[in-house]
Amino acid sequence: MLGSNEFQPSIDQFKKATEIDPVYVNAIYNLGVAYLKWGDKLNEEADAKGMKSDNYKTKIEAALPYLEKVVQLDATQADMWETLGKAYSILSKQADAKNAFDKADQLRK
């Protein structure tokens, strides 16, 4: 569902998975990714219409708790840190973004 941009149904499914297993890293990560992609899509749609809107940021903010939790549970995955850094960047949290991107770079070495 996430691959076909069915954001709410995919979020619902990932949440059910985390209810069964609260530390299921893949489901937690994908919850964050679903919100992040949803926010990106809302921003793209607004841009395509020539509109300026910050509504997409609410979806990005919703992604943060999941992305932060996943790096707490598994701090060894560069891609997870990179995704967290992207979310921080979009929300203008530059110091947090830099830290997340630096961590991703360290893990890739």
Secondary structure, 3 states (H helix, E strand, C coil): CHHHCCHHHHHHHHHHHHHHCCCCHHHHHHHHHHHHHHHHHHHHHHHHCCCCCCCHHHHHHHHHHHHHHHHHHCCCCHHHHHHHHHHHHHCCCHHHHHHHHHHHHHHHC
